[in-house]
Amino acid sequence: MSRGHLNLALGAAVTLALVGMALLSLAWTPYSPTRIDIVHRLAAPSAAHWLGTDPFGRDVLSMIMAGARSSLSVALIAVAVGAGIGVPFGALAAAAGGWIDQAVMRSTDLAFAFPALLTAVMIAAVAGPGATNAMLAIGIFNIPVFARVTRGAALAVQEQDFVSAARAVGRSETAVMLRHVLPNISAVLLVQITIQFALAIVADAGLSYVGLGTQPPEPSWGRMLNDAQTFIYRAPLLAVFPGLSITLAVLGLNLLGDGLRDRFDPRLARGR
């Protein structure tokens, strides 16, 4: 099996396991993720609690499962916002050119000056912290990323002969973009979506860690890391499990994106 196929298989397996865990948490977890049991607080991993319990006696495995659902929900909406707005703007810039292109690109430069954390702080100052505001902050940061990727890929495709032929027969720029350009850059956008999905999970964990993301009592991997730092010497596994969850999720999505890139661009696979 080639490296590209191996990356694709491993990435797909890890990603499907993550999604499966999140979906399973909708119907079942070993315990309620918010169930407090002070008597069994900071319990070590055992048959009753496979990953132990936290300082409030909550089952860590149940919280990890529910945290996967929370992280995937935030990442999914954030990437959808970024792609839903950024792709049309990038396509518009590539198709129109001139001052419209310059206006869109300078707008993306301005948006890059406000990273997700800073945007979340500003939103929280007005509307308060929460998962919805985290989605919005990460989504806003994703918009210029998708706009630039779409514009760059579209400009390359627009130089192809089949696009020139479509224009020669009288197709409008809108029709050319929708029927010929966007379908031919869909693979590039799919790879970018997997990359941004992984980054969104990290961003959500970071926002939750500083208290700007998912709020209690809803479990969150980032907030689990924050809670664990007080007990890092007494119960170090409290930090290991959510940290490992974030690492595996990001690794799986990055491997999936790398495998998809090789799959859709055989030149990269041959180059290796």
N, C-alpha and C positions, 0 to 999 in steps of 0.2 A: 504494500500500500504506500503510495506517495505521501510526502509530507503534507501536501494540500488536502488530500482526502482524509488523512489522519486528523488534521486540525478540524476539518469540517465535521467528522464523526464525533470527536471528543467534545467539540463546542456544542454540537446539537444535543448530545447526550446530557451534558451538564445543564444546558439551558432548559431542556425538556424536564429534567428532574426538578429544577427550580420552579418552573411553571406548575408542574404537577403538585409540588409541595404547597404552593400558594393556593391552588384550586382545592386541594384536599382540606386546607385549613378553613375553607368556607363551610364545610360540612362536619369536619371532625378534627379535634386535637386531643391529645391524651388528657389534658385538663383544660379548664377555661383559662385563657391567657391572662385574665385579670383576677383570677381567684387567689386571694391572699390567705396564706397559712403560716402564721408567725411561728408556730410550734416547730415547723420543719424548715425554717429559714436557713439559707446557706448550706443546704444539705449537699453532700458529694454525690456524684453520679451513682445510681443504683438501679435495681430492677423496677422500683416504684417511680423513680424520676431519672430517666436515662441520661440526661445532661445536667442533673442536679437542680437546685432551686436558687432563686435570687435573694436579696436581703429581705424581701417581703414574703418569701415562701412561695412565690409564683414559679410554676414549672418552666424551666428554660427552654426545653424542646418545644413546648406549646407556643412560647413567645417567639422563638425563631421561626416557626411555621407561620404565625400570624404576621411577623415582621416581613417575611417574604412577600406576603400579599400586599402589605402596605407599600413596600419599596417598589414592587412591580407596578402597582396602580399609579404611584406618583411618576415613575419613569415613563410609563405608557402615555399618560396624558401630556407630560412635558414634551416628549418627542413628537407626539401628534400635533401639539401647538407649534413647535418649531418647524416641523416639516410642512404643516398645513399652510403656514404663512410664508416661510422662507423659500420653499420651492417655487410658488407662483411669482414671488418678487425676483428670484434669480432668473427664472425663465423670461420674465418681462425685460429685465436688464439686458439679457443676451439677445432677445429678439428686437428690441427697440434701438439699442445702442445710443450714441450721442449723449445728450444731457440727461436723459432718463437713466441710462446706464451709470453715469457718474453720480447722479443723485442717490440711486439705490446703493452703490458701493460706499459712498461717503456716509450714508445712514448706517450701514453695517459697521463701518469703522467706529462710529459713535456708540453703537450698541455694545461693541467689544470693550468699551471703557467701563461698562457696568457689569462685572461678573455676577454669577448667580447669588453669591453670598451678600454682596452689596445691594443687589436688587431686592433680595429677601428682607434685608434690614429695613430698607425704605418702605416696602410694602407692609411689613410688620408694624412699623411706626404709625401707619395710617389705619390698617385693618386688623392688626394683631397677628400673632404667629399661628400657624396651622398648616395642614397638609395641602389645602387648596392654594394657599399663598406660595408654598414651596413649589407646587406644580407650575404656577404662573411664573415664578422667578426663574426656574430652570428652563421653562419653555421660551421665555423672552431671550435668554442667553443662547438658546439653540437656533433662533431665527436667523441671525447673521451667518452661522455656520452652514446651514442648509442653503441659504441664498448664494453664498460664495461657491459652494460645491456645485450647485445647479448651474450657475452662470458659467463656471469654468468648463464643465463637461459639455454644456450646450454649445458653447462657442467652438469647441473642438468638432462636435458632430456637424455643426452648420457649415463647415468647410468641405464636407463630403459631397461627392458628385450627385448622389441621389437627392440630397436637399436642393442642390442647384437645379436639378431636373424638375423637382416639384415647383420651385419658384418659376421656372421657365414656362410651365403650362398654366400659370396664372393663379396658383394657390396663394392665399393670403399668408402673412407672417403668423397669424394666429393658428391657421390650419396646419402650416408647416410645423409649428412648435408642438401642437397637440398630436398630430398624426405621425410625425417622422422623428422629431428630436426627442421629446420626452420618453417615448417607448424605448429609444436606443440608449438612454442614460439611466434607465430604471435600475439596472444592475449596480451602477455606481451609487445611486441613492439608497438601495437596499443595504449595501455594505456600510454606508455612512449611518444609516439608522441603527444598525447593530452597535456601532462604535458609540454613538450618542446615547444609546440605551444604557450601555455600561457606565458611561460618564454620568448619566443622570442618577444611577443608583448610588454612585460615590457622592455626588452632590447632595442627594437626599439624606444620606447617612451623615454628611457633614453638617447640614442644616439642622437635622434632628439632634445631633451631638451638642450644638450650641443653643438648642431650645427654640429654633425657628421653624422646625418641620412638624412632623406628626406629633400631636399632643397627647398626654396621658388621658385616659387609661389605655389608648390604643398602642400596642407594642411597636417598637421601631428599633432596627439594628443600631442606628446611631445613638439613640438614647440609652440602649442597653450598654453600649461602650462607655457612655458618660457615667451611668450608674455604677459600672464595674470598677472605675478607677479608684474609688474610695476603698475598695476591698481587694486591690490588686495583689497584696501580699498574703492576705488571709484566704482568698478564693480566686486565684489567678484564672481559672477556667471560665469565670464569668465574662472575661474579656476575650478569651480565645474563641469561644463559639460564635458570637456575632461577628468578630473580626474575620474568622474563617469563612463565614457565610458570605460576607461582602467580597472577600478575595475570590472565592469560587465562582460567585455570580459574575464578577467582572472578567475573570479568566475565561469562563465558558463563553461569554458573549464576544470577547476579543478573539478567541479561537474560531468561533463561528464566523465572525467577520473576515478573519484571515482566510479561512477555508472558502468562503463565498467569493472572495476576491480572486483566489486562485482558480476557482471553478469558472468564473465568468471571464477571466483574462488568462488564457492558457500560456501567454508569453511569460507571465510571472512564474508559473509552475516550471516552465522549461528553463528559465533563468536560474532556478535553484538546482 
